[in-house]
Each structure stands twice: as C-alpha cells, then as structure tokens.
Amino acid sequence: MVFHSFHPKNSFASLAGIICLFLLITTNLTWAAAETGPVQISPAAQSAEAAETVSDRSEDDAWEEESWEDEWEAPESIADPLEPLNRLFFHFNDKLYFWVLKPVATVYSGFFPEELQIAFRNFFDNLRTPARAVNSLLQGNVRDSSEEVARFVLNSTAGIFGLGDFARDILGLRSSYEDFGQTLAFYGAGGGFYINWPFLGPSNFRDSLGMLGDAYLHPIILLDADWGVIIGAWTFERVNYTALTLGDYELFTETALDPYAAVKDAYQQYRNGLIENR
Amino acid sequence: MSKYFLQNKSMFILSLVLQIVFIFHSGAFAAASTDPMEQLQQSVDEILQILQSEELKKPDRKDDREERILQIVTKMFDFREMARSSLGQSWNTLKPQEQDEFVGLFTSLVEQRYIGKIDSYTDQKVIYTKKLVKGSKAMIYTAIVDKDLEIPIIYRLQENDGKWLIYDLKIENVSLIVNYRRDFDSIIRKEQFAGLVEKITKQLEKTETTN
C-alpha cells in the first residue's frame, strides 16, 4: 500500500508556517531526540559514524525484544474527531476508484505493458528522492542521506531520467523511504487526528504537514511548473500506480466489514512501521 | 560397445539409486524438521508448485486448484488462535459453541482475502531474509517480489508438537490480527457480537454469489 503525497504550489507563507511549527515541535520535544540518541548532521563526525552504527544495531535488537514482548499489541487507536466528514470523503474516494480510476487504469493497462508501467513508477519515485535525502539528513542519518543522493544522481543519469532503478539493480543501493512526516515523528511529534482527504486518501495531521513539506522539495515544484502540469503529472502517476495494483484495493475493502475502519487502521500501522524502521 | 553400454547402464542405475535415496532422504528430513523457517518454506513451496502447474491453471480445474491450496493453508495457520486474538476481550464472553462458529466464519473471511490475492499470482518470487526463534515462538522475515517491488511479509509462528503454526502475519507492517481486531471492534461497538456474525455471514454470501 503506497500513500501518495501531493504537490502544492510555491508559497513562502505556508513554508514559513511549516518551519515555525517544526521549530515549535523540536524545541518542545528535545527530550524525545535526546532519548533516541544524538543527532549527527555534521559531516566531520566520520569516526563517530562507525560508533553510531554499532549503537543502532543494539537499538534494533532492543526493538525486536520489545516487539516480542508486545505480541504486536495494537497501538492506541487513532483519534478521529472528523469521522463523519472523513467517512464522506472515504465514500467519495471509493466511488472515484470504481467509477473513474479503475476503468481508466484498466484501459491504460491495455496500452502500456507492465515493464513500461514499472519504468514510469520508477520515474515518479525518483522525483521524490531529493525530499528523502533531506529527511534522512534531518533525522541525523548521514549514510542514508548520501545513499539517496547517490541514487538520485545515478538513476537520473545511468537510469535514464529515473526510468530504471540502476542504483538498486547494479549497486544494491536501496531507498530508505524517509519523508517529512517521519522526520516530525523522529522529533517526537504524534500523528494527531486522522484525516481522510478527498483524492489523496488516508493521512493524519502530522503526515499532512509532512506531505506539504515534502512537496516543496519535489522537482516539479522546484521548477515552478504550472498547476495544470502538476495536476496532470499527479493524475498520470495515480493512474499508473492503480494499473500496477489493480485488484488490491477492492480485495482489501471488500473483505473488511467496516472498510473505513480497516483502511484507517492499515494506514496507522503502515506509518508506524515506517517510523520505527529507521 | 558392450563395455560402453555397461558403463551407461551402471550410471543409470547409480543415478536411479541416488534419486531414490535423495527423495526418501529429503522426505524423511522434511518430516523430522523442527525448524520454523524450513517448515514455512516447504508449505510455501507446495503452494507455489500448485500455482505454477499448467495443468491446474485450466478453467475447469479452478475449484480443484483452490481446494488444494486451501488444504495446505489450513495446515499452516492456527485459525482458532487467530480468531481468538482478533476478537480480543469479546472472545471470553462467548459460549464454546459460539466460539466454534466464529472460528469457522473468521477462517473463511481470511481465506477470502488472502486466497483472492493468491489467485492473481503470476511469477512472484519469495525471499526468506531472517529468522528469530525464542522458545516456542518464532518470527520469519520474508519478502515477495511483485512487479519489481519487494513487499515485506513477517510471519509469527508458534510451535505445537514440533509443528510450527502461523498465528499472525504482517504485510508492509500491517498486522492481519490487529487490522481485523480494529475492524471487528468498529462493528461490535455498535451492533454487538450478533451484529458481527451477521455481517460476516452476509459478507461471505455476497462474494460467493459474485464468483
């Protein structure tokens, strides 16, 4: 399950707003950062990096230990004060899928072979790499960050505009899929309440800010493209993604008793997994 | 010429003997294996074999194919334990007869979701990455490569008389049990257990008619 982010247009006011909020969270919750270990952004800390990987490993073990004890206990249920509205938008997105997205993606599948669909997915994925590099860095992970930079450079060139995942296939460099929502969580921000956006799907307060933050690092926004181009690209990516996952959405929602509740929980678990898996 | 023939024949017999030994050996070994990863891999391989069988892909063999897969799946999972934990505290308030009924419904519901996915199988590969064993519990980390993407799947297993049974799995970090618990909770809060049973029954009927 991949949850898509959106690309709002450049607006310095909202960017400043996000930075303020980010500072607010970081200053208020520095204890959380202290608990999770020192944050190293300094590139000079080469020798310390080796030590960090060791401590990372023991943290991993501790996490595994924890997950044994917890028996994968369900996390606190996510707050949902907007439930009536969220359900309305869930219904809207559901209809959008069955009436528009699915038929379009089915026809699209007939024109483009799977290999091409995968190449297009790689292309759009590659465009999110700059934001991932920055987020890895913000989380103090210099190594992941430089790997993302290497991935972007290699895949944009040798991978031909990111159509092929050259960095993964040849060099074994894998993305760590960090985003701004995860960065906020790293500094102690909770998810906040659940939001089911029309068109965009499941999210929460923190991850919605995250989407906005990441959007500013998306090349299409950096290049100051027209709204029409942005929406067109987003729609194409969405259709391509749907073509690659045809059947998954309906299988999940049709075998759930309350699809809204099932999707809400799946989103929460999926995000928590990404946050824990640094 | 005759010498060559003899050599060839002895080679043939030797290979036959080796093959028989190998088959018996692997069979005996498999039966005795108490390793959770090997057991899981064996069952998954059996399923993959069925899925890859050209003979069973024929439309008139569809039911046969599904039946065979279900047989293996039934042996792999501890559906009673899964039904119990997906219901949470409500389980203890049920009469034994209600519990049995719920296990049956839950099993069909899970099969519907996961067998449905299995049917769209083409040539995905399964990778086994890590194994953690602690006493009678184990976690097996795997990934399925689907359309050039690795989808992580973690199985939780519990040992019972040398047999490891799955009691939960996480696909892309989403636990099946936790997800069903949330889903069931949302119904039970409004319509109690009776409402839940009714909903599952209807759900199962609905997909049966569309199939």
Interface residues (C-beta under 8 A of the other chain):
Chain A: M1 E64 W68 W72 A74 S77 E114 Q117 I118 D165 L244 G247 D248 L251 F252 E254 T255 A256 L257 D258 Y260 A261 A262 K264 D265 A266 Q269 Y270 N272 G273 L274 N277
Chain B: L109 Q112 R113 G116 K117 S120 L132 K134 K137 M139 K147 D148 R156 D168 K170 E172 N173 V174 S175 I177 V178 N179 R181 R182 D183 F184 D185 S186 I187 L196 K199 I200 Q203 T207
